[in-house]
Amino acid sequence: MKHLTLLGATGSVGSQTLEVIRQHPNAFKVIALTAHQNVTLLHAQCIEFKPEYAVVGTQEQAMCLQTQLRTVGIMTQVLFGPLGLEQVVSLSKVDTVMAAIVGAAGLLPLFAAIRAKKQILLANKEALIMAGTLVVEEAKRAHVEVLPVDSEHNAIFQCIDNDKWVLGEKPNDLSKVILTASGGAFRDRPQAQLAQVTPEEACCHPNWSMGKKISVDSATLMNKGFEVIEAAILFGLDAKTKLTLFLHPQSLVHSFVEYIDGSVLAQLAQPDMRIPIAYALGWPGRLANPAPKLNLNQMAKLEFSPIDFQRYPCLNLAYQALRCGGTAATILNAANEVAVTAFLAGKIKFTEIAYFNQQVFQKIQPQSAESIHVILEADRLARNITQALILKSYGLVSDTAMI
């Protein structure tokens, strides 16, 4: 039986993880669940799974949830804040941590889990974007397994010989990896109309059921750019020669792996995150899960076409960040998080996400990502500058506020 801490339990990946666990009550014991704001859903999850610990964002939320749980006879201990997150990933009885917190907030608990020598199921792409080299080095030093949960990287992991795979190193017999992108909510919409799209439209992904932030990133293809960076880090791939990207509207082929003998393996499945989640949870075996099975009739027409990089400026920025190295991806990730939040709040246009990302990327000189302190400082600076630029665009702040 695996004993699990689930970071980000109320998000899209977290909720789907619990769906898989629900089907295998004798294979998993949930020790801790965490959430930042959705305390109502966390309350329901605690009643069902009865974890020993729960973590929320603030002390006030913790006290309120603790009282509510005691009222119904649930003895879960409720903690709060970053220290609470680090505590529940370091518990001696926990052997596996599902890292599903969205954004930079998941970075420090991830490092705490690695230092505590837990198996990591990594669904937080921002951690690799911000500090991929440090994550790989720390995991190797601690002899920790880091299993990718993102559908594309999980597909690559399924297509390679797991016994020979070393985190951060390309398998000797691998020639090339081909990632696929659906194109997001606006893949067929004329570019001239993109400035008028609404947050509600951007969050309606044509194939996947995902959270708001990642749905917007899929529409800009920033998400795919980040996945290219992730693949380069996880599998030791040169993005120029060993990584290719194709538009695949059906989202049934999640990745191809080409070998030196000319063979190409592909992982196909319904666009449902419960499949890669179940693979990571059950590895080295496989688990039944609630996702629908692939209907072979769906494969009567599978389309693949090159990406139009001019249509997706955020994708270009991700490639630039990968080439620059150091804290460049950290800066881009921070700017993008702020810009997407502003778009979802109705403060900026969809097309301005790429504009503000570009502005911040040009204003900050990347440094060597030699420590978590340097990375977090780059993240803080990029967020501050992005917020100031957005305010300045509406005449609410001066240039000096961006320093």
C-alpha positions as CSV (number, residue, x, y, z in Angstrom):
1,M,0.0,0.0,0.0
2,K,1.3,3.5,-0.9
3,H,0.9,6.2,1.7
4,L,0.3,9.5,-0.1
5,T,0.4,13.2,0.4
6,L,-1.6,15.0,-2.2
7,L,-0.5,18.6,-2.8
8,G,-3.2,20.6,-4.6
9,A,-6.1,18.2,-3.8
10,T,-8.9,20.5,-4.9
11,G,-7.4,21.4,-8.3
12,S,-8.1,19.5,-11.5
13,V,-5.2,17.0,-11.2
14,G,-5.8,16.6,-7.4
15,S,-9.5,15.9,-7.8
16,Q,-8.8,13.4,-10.6
17,T,-6.1,11.7,-8.5
18,L,-8.7,11.1,-5.8
19,E,-11.0,9.6,-8.5
20,V,-8.4,7.0,-9.3
21,I,-7.6,6.3,-5.6
22,R,-11.3,5.9,-5.0
23,Q,-11.3,2.8,-7.2
24,H,-8.3,1.3,-5.4
25,P,-9.0,1.7,-1.6
26,N,-6.7,-1.2,-0.7
27,A,-3.7,0.2,-2.7
28,F,-3.5,3.7,-1.3
29,K,-3.8,5.5,2.0
30,V,-4.2,9.2,1.9
31,I,-2.2,10.7,4.7
32,A,-2.5,14.4,3.8
33,L,-4.5,16.6,1.5
34,T,-3.8,20.3,0.8
35,A,-5.6,23.2,-0.7
36,H,-5.0,26.9,-0.9
37,Q,-8.5,28.4,-1.1
38,N,-11.2,25.9,-1.8
39,V,-11.8,24.9,1.8
40,T,-15.3,23.8,1.0
41,L,-14.2,21.0,-1.3
42,L,-11.3,20.1,0.9
43,H,-13.8,19.7,3.8
44,A,-15.7,17.1,1.7
45,Q,-12.5,15.3,0.7
46,C,-11.5,15.1,4.3
47,I,-14.8,13.5,5.3
48,E,-14.5,10.9,2.5
49,F,-10.8,10.0,2.8
50,K,-10.1,10.8,6.4
51,P,-6.5,12.0,6.1
52,E,-4.4,12.4,9.2
53,Y,-3.5,16.0,8.0
54,A,-4.9,18.8,5.9
55,V,-3.2,22.0,4.9
56,V,-4.9,25.3,3.9
57,G,-3.6,28.8,3.1
58,T,-4.2,30.7,6.3
59,Q,-4.5,30.2,10.1
60,E,-8.1,31.5,10.0
61,Q,-9.0,28.9,7.4
62,A,-7.3,26.2,9.4
63,M,-9.1,27.0,12.6
64,C,-12.5,27.1,10.8
65,L,-11.9,23.8,8.9
66,Q,-10.6,22.1,12.1
67,T,-13.8,23.1,13.9
68,Q,-16.0,21.9,11.1
69,L,-14.3,18.5,10.9
70,R,-14.4,18.0,14.7
71,T,-18.1,18.7,14.6
72,V,-18.7,15.6,12.3
73,G,-16.2,13.4,14.1
74,I,-13.2,13.7,11.7
75,M,-10.0,13.9,13.6
76,T,-7.8,15.3,10.8
77,Q,-5.2,17.8,12.1
78,V,-5.4,21.0,10.0
79,L,-2.2,23.0,9.3
80,F,-1.6,26.1,7.2
81,G,0.8,28.0,5.1
82,P,4.2,27.0,3.5
83,L,5.4,25.4,6.7
84,G,2.4,23.2,6.8
85,L,3.0,22.0,3.2
86,E,6.6,21.2,4.0
87,Q,5.6,19.3,7.1
88,V,3.1,17.0,5.3
89,V,5.5,16.1,2.5
90,S,8.2,15.2,5.1
91,L,6.1,12.8,7.3
92,S,7.9,9.5,8.0
93,K,4.8,7.5,7.1
94,V,4.4,9.1,3.7
95,D,6.3,7.4,0.8
96,T,4.7,9.2,-2.2
97,V,3.9,12.8,-2.9
98,M,1.6,13.9,-5.7
99,A,2.9,17.4,-6.5
100,A,-0.2,19.0,-8.1
101,I,0.0,22.6,-6.8
102,V,-0.4,25.0,-9.7
103,G,2.3,27.6,-10.2
104,A,5.4,28.7,-8.3
105,A,3.8,28.0,-5.0
106,G,4.6,24.3,-5.5
107,L,8.3,24.8,-5.7
108,L,9.4,24.8,-2.0
109,P,7.2,21.8,-1.0
110,L,8.6,19.9,-3.9
111,F,12.2,20.4,-2.7
112,A,11.1,19.5,0.8
113,A,9.6,16.2,-0.5
114,I,12.8,15.4,-2.4
115,R,15.0,16.1,0.6
116,A,12.7,13.8,2.6
117,K,13.4,11.1,-0.1
118,K,9.8,10.6,-1.2
119,Q,8.7,9.3,-4.5
120,I,7.6,12.3,-6.5
121,L,4.6,12.2,-9.0
122,L,5.2,15.5,-10.7
123,A,2.2,17.4,-12.1
124,N,3.5,20.9,-11.2
125,K,5.2,21.9,-14.5
126,E,6.2,25.3,-13.1
127,A,8.7,23.6,-10.7
128,L,10.7,22.3,-13.6
129,I,10.3,25.5,-15.6
130,M,11.6,27.6,-12.7
131,A,14.3,25.2,-11.3
132,G,14.6,22.2,-13.5
133,T,18.3,21.7,-13.2
134,L,18.2,22.1,-9.4
135,V,15.3,19.6,-9.2
136,V,17.2,17.0,-11.3
137,E,20.4,17.5,-9.3
138,E,18.6,17.3,-5.9
139,A,16.6,14.2,-7.0
140,K,19.7,12.4,-8.2
141,R,21.6,13.3,-5.0
142,A,18.7,12.0,-2.8
143,H,18.2,8.9,-5.1
144,V,14.5,9.9,-5.5
145,E,12.2,8.8,-8.3
146,V,10.5,11.6,-10.1
147,L,7.7,10.3,-12.4
148,P,6.1,12.7,-14.9
149,V,2.3,13.1,-14.7
150,D,1.9,15.7,-17.5
151,S,0.2,13.7,-20.3
152,E,3.0,14.4,-22.9
153,H,5.9,13.5,-20.6
154,N,4.0,10.6,-19.1
155,A,3.5,9.4,-22.7
156,I,7.2,9.6,-23.4
157,F,7.9,7.8,-20.1
158,Q,5.5,5.0,-21.3
159,C,7.3,4.7,-24.6
160,I,10.8,4.3,-23.3
161,D,12.4,1.5,-21.5
162,N,11.8,2.6,-17.9
163,D,14.5,0.3,-16.5
164,K,17.1,2.2,-18.5
165,W,15.8,5.7,-17.9
166,V,17.9,8.1,-15.8
167,L,16.3,11.4,-14.8
168,G,17.8,14.2,-16.9
169,E,19.6,11.9,-19.3
170,K,18.7,10.9,-22.9
171,P,18.4,7.1,-23.4
172,N,21.2,5.9,-25.7
173,D,18.9,4.4,-28.3
174,L,16.5,7.3,-28.5
175,S,16.7,9.5,-31.6
176,K,13.9,12.1,-31.3
177,V,10.8,12.9,-29.3
178,I,7.8,14.4,-31.0
179,L,5.3,16.3,-28.8
180,T,1.8,17.1,-29.9
181,A,-0.4,20.2,-29.3
182,S,-4.1,20.5,-29.7
183,G,-3.9,24.2,-30.5
184,G,-6.2,25.2,-27.7
185,A,-9.6,27.0,-27.8
186,F,-8.7,29.3,-30.6
187,R,-6.8,27.2,-33.0
188,D,-9.3,27.9,-35.8
189,R,-10.1,31.5,-35.0
190,P,-8.7,34.3,-37.2
191,Q,-5.9,36.1,-35.4
192,A,-7.6,39.4,-36.0
193,Q,-10.4,38.3,-33.6
194,L,-8.2,37.1,-30.7
195,A,-8.1,40.5,-29.0
196,Q,-11.9,40.2,-28.4
197,V,-12.0,36.7,-26.8
198,T,-13.3,36.4,-23.3
199,P,-11.9,34.4,-20.3
200,E,-14.9,32.1,-20.5
201,E,-14.1,31.3,-24.1
202,A,-10.4,30.7,-23.3
203,C,-11.2,28.3,-20.6
204,C,-13.3,26.1,-22.9
205,H,-10.6,23.7,-24.1
206,P,-11.9,21.7,-27.1
207,N,-10.5,18.3,-25.8
208,W,-9.3,18.5,-22.2
209,S,-11.0,19.2,-18.9
210,M,-8.5,21.4,-17.1
211,G,-8.2,24.3,-14.7
212,K,-8.6,27.9,-15.9
213,K,-5.0,28.8,-15.9
214,I,-3.7,25.8,-17.8
215,S,-6.6,26.2,-20.3
216,V,-5.5,29.8,-21.1
217,D,-1.9,28.6,-21.4
218,S,-3.1,25.9,-23.9
219,A,-4.9,28.6,-25.9
220,T,-1.7,30.7,-26.1
221,L,0.5,27.6,-26.5
222,M,2.6,28.8,-23.6
223,N,1.7,25.5,-22.0
224,K,3.2,23.6,-24.9
225,G,6.3,25.8,-24.8
226,F,6.7,25.0,-21.1
227,E,6.3,21.3,-21.9
228,V,9.2,21.5,-24.4
229,I,11.3,22.9,-21.6
230,E,10.2,20.2,-19.3
231,A,10.9,17.4,-21.8
232,A,14.4,18.8,-22.4
233,I,15.0,18.7,-18.7
234,L,13.4,15.4,-17.8
235,F,14.9,13.4,-20.7
236,G,18.1,15.3,-21.4
237,L,17.0,16.4,-24.9
238,D,18.4,19.1,-27.1
239,A,15.4,21.1,-28.2
240,K,17.0,22.0,-31.5
241,T,17.8,18.5,-32.7
242,K,15.9,16.0,-30.5
243,L,12.5,17.7,-29.9
244,T,9.8,18.3,-32.5
245,L,6.3,19.8,-32.1
246,F,3.3,19.1,-34.2
247,L,-0.3,20.4,-34.1
248,H,-2.7,17.4,-33.5
249,P,-6.3,18.6,-33.1
250,Q,-7.7,15.3,-31.9
251,S,-5.4,15.0,-28.8
252,L,-5.3,11.2,-29.1
253,V,-1.5,10.8,-29.7
254,H,0.2,12.3,-26.7
255,S,3.8,11.9,-27.8
256,F,5.9,9.9,-30.2
257,V,9.4,8.5,-29.5
258,E,11.6,7.8,-32.4
259,Y,14.5,5.3,-32.0
260,I,17.9,5.1,-33.8
261,D,16.7,2.0,-35.7
262,G,13.8,4.0,-37.3
263,S,11.1,2.6,-35.1
264,V,8.6,5.1,-33.7
265,L,6.4,4.3,-30.7
266,A,3.4,6.4,-29.8
267,Q,1.2,6.5,-26.7
268,L,-2.5,6.9,-27.6
269,A,-5.4,7.5,-25.2
270,Q,-8.4,9.6,-24.6
271,P,-7.5,13.1,-23.6
272,D,-8.2,12.4,-19.9
273,M,-5.7,13.2,-17.2
274,R,-6.8,10.2,-15.1
275,I,-4.9,7.9,-17.5
276,P,-1.4,9.4,-16.9
277,I,-2.3,9.9,-13.2
278,A,-3.1,6.3,-12.9
279,Y,0.1,5.2,-14.7
280,A,2.2,7.3,-12.3
281,L,0.3,6.1,-9.2
282,G,0.6,2.4,-10.3
283,W,4.0,2.4,-11.8
284,P,5.8,0.0,-12.5
285,G,2.4,-1.6,-13.0
286,R,-0.9,-0.2,-14.4
287,L,-4.2,0.7,-12.7
288,A,-7.7,0.6,-13.9
289,N,-9.2,4.1,-13.8
290,P,-12.5,5.9,-14.6
291,A,-11.4,7.3,-17.9
292,P,-13.2,6.1,-21.1
293,K,-11.4,3.7,-23.3
294,L,-10.1,4.7,-26.7
295,N,-12.5,3.8,-29.6
296,L,-10.5,2.7,-32.6
297,N,-13.0,4.4,-34.8
298,Q,-11.7,7.7,-33.5
299,M,-8.4,6.9,-35.3
300,A,-10.0,6.9,-38.8
301,K,-8.6,10.4,-39.2
302,L,-5.6,11.6,-37.2
303,E,-4.2,15.0,-38.3
304,F,-0.7,16.3,-37.8
305,S,0.7,19.6,-39.1
306,P,3.6,21.9,-38.3
307,I,3.1,24.7,-35.8
308,D,2.6,28.2,-37.1
309,F,5.0,29.9,-34.7
310,Q,4.0,33.4,-35.8
311,R,0.5,32.7,-34.5
312,Y,1.7,31.8,-31.1
313,P,4.2,34.4,-29.7
314,C,4.1,32.8,-26.3
315,L,5.5,29.6,-27.7
316,N,8.4,31.6,-29.3
317,L,9.1,33.1,-25.9
318,A,9.3,29.7,-24.3
319,Y,11.9,28.6,-26.9
320,Q,13.9,31.8,-26.3
321,A,13.9,31.1,-22.6
322,L,15.1,27.5,-23.1
323,R,18.0,28.9,-25.3
324,C,18.9,31.6,-22.8
325,G,18.9,29.2,-19.8
326,G,19.5,30.3,-16.2
327,T,16.6,32.1,-14.7
328,A,15.1,33.0,-18.1
329,A,12.3,30.4,-17.8
330,T,11.6,31.5,-14.2
331,I,11.1,35.1,-15.4
332,L,8.8,34.0,-18.2
333,N,6.8,31.7,-16.0
334,A,6.3,34.5,-13.3
335,A,5.3,37.1,-15.9
336,N,2.9,34.6,-17.5
337,E,1.2,33.7,-14.2
338,V,0.6,37.4,-13.5
339,A,-0.6,38.2,-17.0
340,V,-3.0,35.2,-17.1
341,T,-4.4,36.1,-13.8
342,A,-5.0,39.6,-15.1
343,F,-6.7,38.3,-18.2
344,L,-8.9,36.0,-16.2
345,A,-9.9,39.0,-14.0
346,G,-10.9,40.9,-17.1
347,K,-8.1,43.5,-16.7
348,I,-6.2,42.8,-19.9
349,K,-6.9,41.4,-23.4
350,F,-6.1,37.9,-24.4
351,T,-3.5,39.1,-26.9
352,E,-1.8,41.2,-24.2
353,I,-0.7,38.1,-22.3
354,A,2.1,37.6,-24.9
355,Y,2.7,41.4,-25.0
356,F,3.4,41.7,-21.3
357,N,5.4,38.4,-21.2
358,Q,7.6,39.9,-24.0
359,Q,8.1,43.2,-22.2
360,V,9.1,41.6,-18.9
361,F,11.4,39.1,-20.7
362,Q,13.2,42.0,-22.3
363,K,13.5,44.0,-19.1
364,I,15.2,41.4,-16.9
365,Q,18.6,40.0,-17.6
366,P,18.7,36.2,-16.8
367,Q,21.2,35.0,-14.3
368,S,22.7,31.6,-13.5
369,A,20.1,29.5,-11.7
370,E,22.6,28.5,-9.1
371,S,20.4,28.4,-6.0
372,I,16.7,28.4,-5.0
373,H,17.3,31.9,-3.5
374,V,18.4,33.2,-6.9
375,I,15.4,31.6,-8.6
376,L,12.9,32.9,-6.1
377,E,14.3,36.4,-6.3
378,A,14.0,36.3,-10.1
379,D,10.4,35.1,-9.7
380,R,9.6,38.0,-7.3
381,L,11.2,40.6,-9.5
382,A,9.4,39.4,-12.6
383,R,6.0,39.4,-10.8
384,N,6.5,42.9,-9.5
385,I,7.5,44.2,-12.9
386,T,4.6,42.5,-14.7
387,Q,2.1,43.9,-12.2
388,A,3.6,47.4,-12.6
389,L,3.6,47.2,-16.4
390,I,-0.1,46.2,-16.4
391,L,-1.0,49.0,-14.0
392,K,1.1,51.5,-16.0
393,S,-0.7,50.5,-19.2
394,Y,-3.8,51.9,-17.6
395,G,-2.0,55.0,-16.3
396,L,-2.1,53.9,-12.7
397,V,1.6,53.7,-11.9
398,S,4.8,55.4,-12.9
399,D,7.9,53.9,-14.4
400,T,9.8,54.1,-11.0
401,A,7.4,51.6,-9.5
402,M,8.8,48.9,-11.7
403,I,12.3,49.2,-10.3
